[in-house]
């Protein structure tokens, strides 16, 4: 939301944000979306903020709870002789693509060019997974962040087995090669640009040659070991749509793969899509036990598939296999899964046919941050297509019977973008049709839903706060600040008060400090900063569960 420019004020913020904890934070930091029908962890003063997958760190994560699978990202892992220096290759993921797409939104050229050497290093870090004879990368399903797949079940080790040449890592590497080439071009390095465009072209040709199954019209896994004929896995898996997530060129006839998303024996389900096709012998095999990718619907994969569909609908010639209405139906299914007991909720994986989260560990899976629902809504449904030029393209995929929608004050290139659709002009009173505003000024319009390209102007640097939280100690480093209290409930911990996590929509019990059931008439919580520090701001976040934990009747602050 941050921008140096003024935006619009057409939506009723108080009404749309009513009932949210910390409403002023939402007003300041998020755009508002009206339609017709916390994972920022403060790591400390050295590294600042990081987006986490789980609210609280897990045993297999990197320091500070980082897991690149949700960054989206495991190469070979030796549990006896662990390499804890290279967490960036713990899982396969698309680092360069993520930064390039961030640049398309922020317009921060200096930052993305400044990361070019790191991105090349990250890319070449997968060289030990590259097969020169095939021109492809291999990966083990579990280190693709997809445990217990059809491919791994057909190996001797259902969890760690199934190494193969997969649409996953090869699509990620293709996308990253294109991104590195684009960033190199931005920085004027034509040699590096040409090298990575050649890498992308070679990889695309190898994927087409070795991973496309003409018989089933699908991209599939090819086992690395004991497979002299190079045969492909018999099962279609949801990862077969990943080449389209990265706009990998293909023949128009190959788009027939998308019909499987609607087939009763394909990936279709009430709470889908499924992660393995229903006709597979491995469908839902042992799936009641976590964590199977042989049928349950994982938001991680759903969001990837939706992005692939968005690219097909926006970038490919008209075809008959998947439509904007199909896309909306699938996005609506995705939204419908994100509830539990009629309240907004997201865990790890959902049952494809029953209204229940399957992999839903208490104080672990809640608010599982592993997918891109917001991007799918804004870039897909609303059609905000970020550009490297001083423009933005708006091309909604909304249903034809929608009478109105609005998204207000999206931060883009240091400007604020508002998009309105008002069929009759009676909802927002700004005229009929589709209208695009830049910094509060009308920049483009048309009478019907469709592609609109508007000039935004040069990117404007966004002010960045240099304020740091000197009290945070998320890793419980004994050299850093330590929290103490006069009394702590046995299920709580004072160090949780300085773990860098500020939760604004509900407080899990494993991320709080309380003095619940204290025998004392009053209690204190303190922070030992470990050295003399200059303090110019202090923020307290109180917690009230409307039961035994209540906001104090009064407090004082001492420093």
DRENDO-557053 format. One record per residue: x, y, z of N, C-alpha, C in turn; residue in one letter. Coordinates in steps of 0.2 Angstrom, whole numbers, plus 5000, padded with zeros to 4 digits. Example, Ala and Ser with C-alpha at 12.3 -4.5 7.8 and 13.67 -1.06 7.14 Angstrom:
! DRENDO-557053
506649725039506249785039506649845039A;506449895035506849955036506450005039S;
//
This chain:
! DRENDO-557053
500449945000500050005000500450065000X;501050065003501450125004501650154997X;501550224997501650254991501750334992X;502150364988502150434989501650474986X;501150444983500650474979499950464983X;499450504981498850504984498350454980X;497950414983497550364979496850394979X;496350344979495650354979495350344985X;494750364986494350344993493650334991X;493550284987492850264985492550214989X;492850174992492550114996492550135003X;492050105007491950125014492450075018X;493050105020493550065023493250045030X;492950085034492650065040492250005040X;491750005035491349955034491649885032X;492149895027492449835025492949805030X;493249845034493749815039493349805046X;492749815047492449815053492549745056X;492649745063492749685066493449655066X;493949685062494649655062495049685068X;495449645071495849675076496449715072X;496649765075497149815072496849845066X;496249875066496049895060496449955057X;496749995061497250045058497750015054X;498049965056498549935052498349905045X;497749875045497449855038497349915034X;497049975037496950035033497650065030X;498150055033498750085031499150035026X;499049975027499549925023499249885018X;498549875017498249835012497849875007X;497749855001497249884997496549844998X;496049874996495349854997495049824991X;494749764992494449734986493749724987X;493249754983492549734984492349704978X;491949644978491749604973490949594973X;490649584968489949564967489749514972X;489749474972489549414976489949424983X;499749345042500249375046500849335046X;501049335042501649295042502349335042X;502349395044502949435044503349425050X;503849395050504249385056504849425056X;504949465062505549505063506149465065X;506649455061507249415063507749445067X;507749515067508249545071508549605067X;509049635070509249695067509649685061X;509949625060510349605054509949595048X;509449565048509049545042508349565041X;508149605047507449635046506849575046X;506349595041505749555041505849495036X;505549435037505449385033504749355033X;504549325027503849295027503949225029X;503649195033503649125036503149085033X;503249015033502748975031502248955037X;502648935043502248925049502348985054X;501848995058501949055063502549035067X;502648975069503148955074503648905070X;504348915071504748875068504648795068X;504848755063504748685063505448655063X;505548595064506248565065506648565058X;506248555053506548555046506648615043X;506548675046506648735043507348765045X;507448815041508148855042508048905048X;508648935050508548985055508049035054X;507749055060507149105060506549075057X;506549005056505948975053505848975046X;506348995042506349005035506248935031X;505848925027505748865022505648885015X;506148875011506048905004505548875000X;505248815002504648784999504048834999X;504048875004503548925004503748995001X;504348994999504549054996504349074989X;504549014989504048974987504248904990X;505248804995505648764991505948714995X;506948504990507548494994508048454989X;508548484989508948444985509148384989X;509648344987509848294991510048314998X;509748275003509848295010510148235014X;510648245017510948195021510848205029X;510348165031510148185038510748165043X;511248135041511748115046512348175046X;512448195040512948245039512648305036X;512248345040511848395037512248455035X;512048485029512348545027511948605029X;512048635034511648695036511848765034X;512248765029512548825026512148845020X;511748805017511448815010510748795011X;510348845015509648825015509248845009X;509548885004509248904998509148844994X;509448794995509348734990509048674994X;508748695000508448635004507848615000X;507448654997506948634992507048664985X;506748634980506748674974506248724974X;506348784971505948844970506148894965X;505748944964505848984959506049054961X;506749064963506949124967506949184962X;507349174956507349234951506749254949X;506249204947505649224945505249264950X;505349244956504949284961505249354962X;505849364961506149434962505949474955X;505949444950505749474944505049504944X;504649454946503949474947503849534952X;504249524957504249584962504449644959X;504949644955505149704951504549734947X;504249684943503649714939503149754943X;503049734949502549774953502949834957X;503549824959503749884963504149934958X;504449914953504849954948505449974951X;505749934956506349954960506949914956X;507149954951507649924946508349914950X;508549964954509249954957509249894962X;508649884965508649824970508749754966X;508349744960508349684957508949674953X;509249724950509949714947510449704952X;510449734958510849714964510849644966X;510349604965510249534967510549484961X;510749514955510849474950511449424951X;511949434954512449394955512249334960X;511849354965511549304970511049254966X;510749284961510249244958510549194953X;511149214950511549164946511849114950X;512049134956512349084961511849034963X;511249054964510749014966510548964960X;510548994954510348944949510848894948X;511548914948512048864947512148814953X;511748834958511848784964511448724963X;511048714957510748654955511148614950X;511748634949512148604943512248534945X;512248514952512348444954511748404953X;511148434951510548394949510448394942X;510948414938510848424930511148364927X;510748334922510948274918511148304911X;511748304909511948324903511648284897X;511648224897511348184892510648204890X;510248214895509548234894509348304894X;509848344897509748414897509248444902X;509148394907508548414912508848404919X;508548434924508648434931508248374934X;508548344939508148294943508048314950X;507548294953507348304960506948244963X;507048244970506648194973505948224976X;505448194975504748224976504748264983X;504948234988504948264995505248324995X;505848334991506248394991505948444986X;505448424983504948474979504448504984X;504448484990503948494995503248454993X;503348394990502748354989502948284991X;502748274997502848205000502348154998X;502648094997502148034996501748044990X;502148044984501748054978501747984974X;501347984968501347924964502047904962X;502447954961503147934959503547904964X;503447924970503847904976503547834978X;502947824977502647764979502847704974X;503047724968503347674964504047664965X;504347684970505047674972505047624978X;505647614980505747564986505647604992X;505647674992505547714998505047774997X;504447754999503847804997503947875000X;504447885005504547955007505147985004X;505747955004506347985001506447964994X;506047924992506247894985505847934979X;505947904973505647924967506047984964X;506647984965507048034961506948034954X;506848094951506648084943506748154940X;506648154934506648224930505948244930X;505748294933505148314935504948384932X;504248394930504048464928504148514933X;504248494939504348544944504948584944X;505548554945506148594945506348614938X;506148584933506348604926505948664924X;505348664927504948734925505248784929X;505448774936505648824940506348854937X;506748804934507448824931507248864925X;506848844921506648874915506448954916X;505948954921505749024923506249064926X;506749034930507249074933507749094927X;507849054922508349074917508049134913X;507449134912507049194908507149254913X;507049244919507049304924507749334924X;508249284925508949314925509149344918X;508949324913509049354906508749424906X;508149424909507749494909508149544913X;508349514919508649564924509349584921X;509749534918510349554915510249604909X;509749604905509549654900509449714904X;509049714909508949784913509549814915X;510049774917510749804919511249814914X;511049794907511449804902512049754901X;511949694904512449644903512149594897X;512349604891512049564886512349494885X;512949484887513249424887512849374892X;512749394898512349354903511649344901X;511349394898510649394895510649334890X;511149334885511149284880511249214882X;511649214887511849144890511249114893X;510849154897510249124900509649114896X;509649154891509049144886509249074882X;509849064881510048994878509848944883X;510048954889509848894894509148884894X;508748934894508048934894507748894888X;508048914882507848874876507948804876X;508548784878508848714879508348674883X;508248704889507848674894507148664892X;506848714888506148704886506148644880X;506648644876506648584871506748524875X;507148514880507148454883506548434887X;506248484890505548464893505048434888X;505048474883504548444877504748374875X;505348364874505648304871505548244876X;505648254883505748194887505148194892X;504848244894504348244899503548254896X;503548264890502848274887502648204885X;502048174887501748114885501248124880X;501348104874500848114868500248074869X;500348014873499747974873499248004878X;499448034884499048054889498948134888X;499348164884499248234883499448274890X;500048254892500248284899500948284900X;501248334904501948334907501948284913X;502448244913502448194918503148184921X;503248144926503848124929504148064926X;504848074925505248024922505747994927X;505647934929506147904934506847914932X;507247934937508047944935508347874935X;508147824940508547764941508147704938X;508547654936508247594933507747604928X;507847654923507347674918507747684912X;508047634909508447644903508047664897X;507347644897506947674891506747744892X;506747774898506547834899505747844899X;505447784901504747784902504447834907X;503847864906503547914910503047884915X;502947914921502547894926501847884923X;501447834925500747814922500247864924X;500347904930499947944933500048014931X;499448054929499548124929499548154936X;499948204937499948234944499848314942X;499648344947499448414946500048454944X;500648434946501248474944501348474936X;501048434933501048434925500848504922X;500548544926500348614924500848664925X;501448644928501948694930502248734924X;502348694918502648734913502248794911X;501648794911501248854910501248904915X;501448884921501448934926502048984925X;502548964921503149004919503149024911X;502549014908502449034901502948994897X;503048934898503448894894503148884887X;503448904881503148894875502948814874X;502348804871502048744869501648744863X;501548684860501048684854500348694857X;499948724853499248744855498848674856X;499048624853498648554854498848534862X;499348554864499548534871499048564876X;498748614875498248644880497748594881X;497648544878497148494879497248464886X;497848474889497948454896497448484901X;497248544900496848574904496148554905X;495948504900495248474901495248424906X;495848404909495848354914495648394921X;495648454921495448494927494748484928X;494348474923493648464923493348394923X;493848344921493548284921493448244927X;492948204927492748164933493248114935X;493648094931494148044932494848084932X;494848144931495448184931495548214938X;495648284938495848324944495248354947X;494648344944494048384947493848354954X;493648404958493348384964492948444967X;492548434972492148484975492648534979X;493148514982493648554985494348544982X;494348554976494948534972495348594970X;495848574965495948514962496248464966X;496248394964496648344967497348354965X;497748324969498548324967498748264963X;498348214962498448154957497748144954X;497748124948497148104945496748054948X;496048054948495648004951495747934948X;495947924942495947864938496647824940X;497047864944497747834946497547774952X;497947724951497947674957498147704963X;498547754963498847784969498347834972X;497747854969497347904971497147894978X;497347944983497147944990497447884994X;497947854991498247794995498547825001X;498347785007498547805013498447875015X;498047915012497947985012497748015019X;497447965023497147995029497748015034X;498347995032498948005037499348055033X;499548115036499948165033500648135031X;500948165025500648215021500648195014X;500148175011500148135005499948184999X;500248184994500148224988499948174982X;499448124984499148084979498448084979X;498148144980497448154980497248214984X;497448224990497148284994497348344990X;496948394991497048464988497448504992X;498048524990498548574993498448644990X;498348694994498348764992498948774988X;499548754990500148764987500048744979X;499848694978499748664971499148704967X;498648714971498048744968498248814965X;498648854969498748924967499248914961X;499748874961500148864955499748844949X;499248804950498848784944498448844942X;498148884946497748944944498248994941X;498849004943499249044939499449024932X;499448954931499548924925498948944920X;498348934923497748944919497749024917X;497849064922497949134921498349154915X;498949124914499449134909499149114902X;498849054902498549024896497949074894X;497549094898496949144896497249214894X;497749234897498049304895498449304890X;498849244889499449254884499449204878X;498949154879498949104873498349124868X;498349104862497849114858497149074861X;496649104858495949074861495948994859X;495748964864495648884864495048864867X;494848804867494248774869494248734876X;494848724878494948674884494848704891X;495048774892494948804898494648874897X;494148894901493848964899493949004906X;493749074905493749114911493249094916X;492649064913492149044918492448984922X;492848934919493148884922493648904927X;494048954925494448984930494149014936X;493549044935493249074941492949024945X;492648974942492348914946492948884951X;493548874948494048844952494348894957X;494348954956494549004961494049004966X;493349004965492849004970492948934974X;493048884971493148824975493748834980X;494248864977494848874982494648914987X;494248974986494049014992493648974997X;493148934994492748894998493048845003X;493648825001494048775006494348815012X;494448885011494748915016494348935022X;493948885024493548895030493548835035X;493348845041493348795046492848815051X;492248775052491748795056491448865055X;491448875048491148935045491548995047X;492148985049492649045050493249035045X;493449095043494049095038494649055041X;494949015038495448965040495848935034X;496448925035496848885030497348845034X;497348775032497848735035498348705029X;498548645030499048615025498648585019X;498248545020497848515014497148495016X;496748495010496048485011495748425008X;495248395011495048335008494648355001X;494748314996494548334989493748334989X;493448294993492748284992492348304998X;492648305004492248325010492548385013X;492048425016492248485019492648485025X;493248465025493648465031494448465029X;494748495033495548505032495848435035X;496248405030496448335032497148345037X;497548385035498248395038498148455042X;497948455048497748515052498048505059X;498648515060498948505067498848565071X;498648555077498448605082499048645084X;499048715084499648755085500148745080X;500048725074500548705069500248725062X;499748705060499448715053499048775052X;498848805058498348865057498748915053X;498348945048498549005044499248985040X;499248925038499748895034499948945028X;500548975028500649025023501048995017X;500648955012501048915007500748925000X;500348984999500048984993499949064991X;499649074985499649144982498949164981X;498549154985497849164984497749244982X;498049284986497949354984498249374977X;498749344975499049354968498549334963X;498249274965497749244960497149284959X;496949314965496349364964496549424961X;497049454962497249524959497549514952X;498049474951498349464945497849424940X;497549374943497149334939496449354938X;496049354943495249374942495249444940X;495549494944495449564943495849584937X;496349544935496749554929497249604929X;497549624935498149674935498749634933X;498949654927499549624924500149674924X;500649664929501149704930501649704923X;501949764922502349774916503049794918X;503549784914504249814915504249884912X;503749904908503749974906503350024910X;503250084908502850134913502150124911X;501850064911501150054910500949994915X;500249984915499949924918499449904913X;499349844913498749814909498249784914X;497649804912497049774916496649734912X;496549664913496149624909495849574913X;495249594916494949544921494649484918X;494649434922494349364921493749354924X;493349414926492749404930492249384926X;491749354930491149324926490749384923X;490449364917490149414913489449444916X;489249404921488649434924488749474931X;489349484932489549534938489349604936X;488949634940488749704939489349754941X;489749734946490249784949490749744952X;491349774953491849764957492349824958X;492749824963493249874964493849854968X;494449874966495049864970495349924970X;495449954976495650024977496350024980X;496750064977497450084980497950034980X;498049994975498549944974499249984973X;499749964977500349994976500749964970X;500950014965501249984959501750044956X;502350024956502850074953502850134957X;502750134964502750194968502050234967X;501650204963500950244962500450204965X;499850224965499250194968498750184962X;498550124961498050104956497350084959X;496850104956496150084957495850064951X;495450004951495049984946494349974948X;493950004944493249994945492849964939X;492349924941491949904935491249914938X;490849954934490149974937489749974930X;489349924929488949914923488449974922X;488149994927487650044926487850114929X;488450114932488650174935488350194942X;487850154944487450174950487850144957X;488350114956488650084962489150134965X;489650154961490250194963490150274960X;489650284956489450344954490050384950X;490450344946490950374943490950364935X;490350344933490150324926490150254925X;489850234919489750164917490450134914X;490450064916491050034912491650014917X;492150004914492849994917493250054917X;493450074923493850134924494450114928X;495050144926495650134929495950204931X;496150214938496350274941497150264943X;497550314942498250314944498350374948X;498450364955498550414960497950464960X;497350424960496750464960496450494954X;496850494948496650524942496450474937X;495850484934495650434928496150434923X;496450364922496950354917496750314911X;496150284911495950244906495250214907X;494850204902494150174903493950144897X;493450094897493050064892492350044894X;491950034889491250024891491149954894X;491549904891491449834893492049804896X;492049744899492549714902493049694897X;493649704898494149684892494849714894X;495349704889496049734890496049804890X;496349834895496449904895497149914897X;497549954893498249974895498350044896X;498550064902498650134904499350154906X;499450214904500150244906500150264914X;500650244917500750254924501250304926X;501750314921502350354922502950324925X;503450364926504050334929503950304936X;504350254938504250224945504550284950X;504150284955504350324961504650294966X;505250304969505450274975505050274980X;504950214984504550214990504950224996X;504750265000505150275006505150215011X;505750195013505850135017506050155024X;505650135029505850155036506450115038X;506950155042507550125044507450105052X;506850115054506750095061506850015062X;507149995068507249925069507049915076X;506849845077506549825083507149795087X;507449835092508049805096507849765101X;507149745102506949705108506949635105X;506849625098506649555095507249505096X;507049445098507549385098507149325096X;507049315090506649255088507049195089X;507649195089508049125089508349115096X;508049155101508249145108509049145109X;509349185105510049195106510249225112X;510649195117510849215123511249285123X;511449305117511849365117511349425115X;510749415114510249465112509749475118X;509349515117508849535122508449475125X;508349475131508049415135507449445139X;506849405138506249435142506249395148X;505949425153505849395160505149425163X;504849385167504249405170504149385178X;503749425181503649405188503249345189X;502849325184502449265184502249245177X;502349185175502149165168501649105169X;501149095165500749035165501148985163X;501048925165501448865164501448845156X;500848865153500848855145501148905141X;501348965144501649015141502349025142X;502649085139503349095139503549165138X;503849205142503949275141504349285135X;504749245132505149255126504749255120X;504149235121503649235115503449305114X;503449345119503249415118503749455114X;504349435113504849465109505149425103X;504749375101504949335095504849365088X;504649425088504549465082503949455078X;503449415081502849405078502249445081X;501949485077501349525079500749495075X;500349465079499749435076499149475077X;498849495071498249545072497549515071X;497549455069496849415068496849355072X;496949355079496849295083497549275085X;497649255091498249235094498349165096X;498649125092498749055095499149055101X;498948995105499148995112499948985112X;500248965107500948955107501349015104X;501049065104501349135102501249185107X;501149175113500949235118501349225124X;501349275128501449275135500849295139X;500649265145500149285149500349275156X;500049305161500149285168499449255171X;499149215166498549185168498549145175X;498049155179498049125186498649145190X;498949205189499449225194499149235201X;499549215206499349235213499549305215X;499849345211500049405212499549465211X;499549515215499049565214499149605207X;499849605205500049635199500649605197X;500749605190501349565187501749615182X;502349595181502749635176503049585171X;503149615165503549585160504049635158X;504749605158505249655156505649625150X;506149665148506549645142507249675144X;507749635145508449645146508749655139X;508949725138509249735131509949715130X;510249695136510949675136511449725135X;511349785133511849835133511449905132X;511749955133511450025133511150035126X;510550055126510250065119509850135119X;509850165114509450225113508750205110X;508150215114507550195112507150265111X;506750265105506350325103505650305102X;505450235103504750215102504650155105X;504050145108503950085112503250065110X;503149995107502449975106502249915110X;501649915113501449855116500749835113X;500749765112500149735109499849685114X;499249715117498949675122498449615119X;498249565123497949515121497349495125X;496749485122496149475126495749415123X;495649365126495349305123494649305125X;494349355128493649355130493549305135X;494049275139493949225144494349235149X;494849195151495349205156495849255155X;496049265149496549315148496249385146X;496349435150496049495148496549555148X;496349605145496849665144496849695151X;497449715154497549745160497149805162X;496949815168496549875169496949935169X;497549925170498049985170498749955169X;499149995167499949975166500350045166X;500950035168501450085167502050055164X;502450105161503050085157503650115160X;504150075161504750095164505350085160X;505850125159506450115155507050145158X;
//
